[in-house]
Amino acid sequence: MSQTTGDPAANRPIAVIVEREGLGDVILKLPLLRAIRHARPDRAIWWISAHDTAMEAAVLPYVEGEIARVMSQLHFTEPLLQGVRTLKQLPAFSAVFDTRTRVASVLAARLALTAEEYYVCLPGLNRRVGAPWWDRRRPAHIGERALNLAHQAFDTVDATGRIAASAGAEALAATILPPSEPWIGFAFGSNKAWKNWPLERFVALARELRTAGYRPVLLAGPDERAALPVLAETAPDVDVVDMTAMAIDTPRGKLDAPLALAPSIKLLVANDCGLGHLFGAAGVPVVSLFGPTKPERWAPNTPASRIVRAQDFGGSAMTDIPVAPVVAATLDVLREVGISPRP
């Protein structure tokens, strides 16, 4: 945060403007946050959302010291006139990074807010890394689109950083999944049933990988707990960790359980879900399964990855993805990152 001086402009914060954000949306924008923090360490950063944001609900404890204030549910998108009045009540900013893409709403905010610098994602106003000067298309990927704002603002962009669980959570996780084992995690749920690969195919995948010498484990969060009795009855041979039942002392936040397990997981197979984004951000390779949603827009940021799309098998539903190509993609990434099976 900037030090107090006699010049009011020297104390102006930086604003990041967002719309409505689930966990995956926020995780994909963390490189933008880090780039701003590295480039402008003397400025407070405000995260300002038109509606609800997982930054406030889940991620904020893991970026402690990077964000000074989160403002949510400001409803400055519709109706626009009401939104302009709301935004005009905010203070002047040193810079604004508007991650949204609806033209009318972005332009209304540009008129309403006072800022020394203002960066937007609208086509024609982007400076994409590696693109010729005349190519002003906005990136398709949500994370790349957000980070592109930093490339507009700064000559050098440093987006390095990581989020981590509390030390107590990591110690507990190491007793549940010893890091010495070749664990392959499965994020087998999401917040929408139509984004989920069938549970019985995850079970079949687990059995194939176990035969190959790996240790598959299904990771159950709040959205997956209802499936636990089914797994206990139909797949008692498959390892499951109920992350909601992990007794963590003094957790940093609600993401402690998955973040603590991440160092033990050598690779994650995931639906298009927040857990896939979270593990990717923690440095875990991810094999992502996509059906109706678009990987070019929503693929997680991860050090190594593969995308398996339903469209490659003649459909758009998750049920169109067979087991065999997921097995092949998983083994391919394991070879790439040098993870060997148990002898």
Secondary structure as GFF3:
##gff-version 3
##sequence-region A 1 343
A	DSSP	three_ten_helix	8	11	.	.	.	ID=ss1
A	DSSP	beta_strand	14	18	.	.	.	ID=ss2
A	DSSP	alpha_helix	23	39	.	.	.	ID=ss3
A	DSSP	beta_strand	45	49	.	.	.	ID=ss4
A	DSSP	alpha_helix	54	54	.	.	.	ID=ss5
A	DSSP	pi_helix	55	59	.	.	.	ID=ss6
A	DSSP	three_ten_helix	60	63	.	.	.	ID=ss7
A	DSSP	beta_strand	69	71	.	.	.	ID=ss8
A	DSSP	alpha_helix	80	88	.	.	.	ID=ss9
A	DSSP	beta_strand	93	98	.	.	.	ID=ss10
A	DSSP	alpha_helix	103	112	.	.	.	ID=ss11
A	DSSP	beta_strand	115	120	.	.	.	ID=ss12
A	DSSP	alpha_helix	142	153	.	.	.	ID=ss13
A	DSSP	alpha_helix	167	176	.	.	.	ID=ss14
A	DSSP	beta_strand	183	187	.	.	.	ID=ss15
A	DSSP	three_ten_helix	193	195	.	.	.	ID=ss16
A	DSSP	alpha_helix	199	211	.	.	.	ID=ss17
A	DSSP	beta_strand	215	220	.	.	.	ID=ss18
A	DSSP	three_ten_helix	225	227	.	.	.	ID=ss19
A	DSSP	alpha_helix	228	234	.	.	.	ID=ss20
A	DSSP	beta_strand	239	242	.	.	.	ID=ss21
A	DSSP	three_ten_helix	243	245	.	.	.	ID=ss22
A	DSSP	alpha_helix	256	261	.	.	.	ID=ss23
A	DSSP	three_ten_helix	262	264	.	.	.	ID=ss24
A	DSSP	beta_strand	265	271	.	.	.	ID=ss25
A	DSSP	alpha_helix	274	281	.	.	.	ID=ss26
A	DSSP	beta_strand	286	290	.	.	.	ID=ss27
A	DSSP	alpha_helix	295	298	.	.	.	ID=ss28
A	DSSP	beta_strand	305	309	.	.	.	ID=ss29
A	DSSP	three_ten_helix	310	313	.	.	.	ID=ss30
A	DSSP	three_ten_helix	318	320	.	.	.	ID=ss31
A	DSSP	alpha_helix	323	337	.	.	.	ID=ss32
###
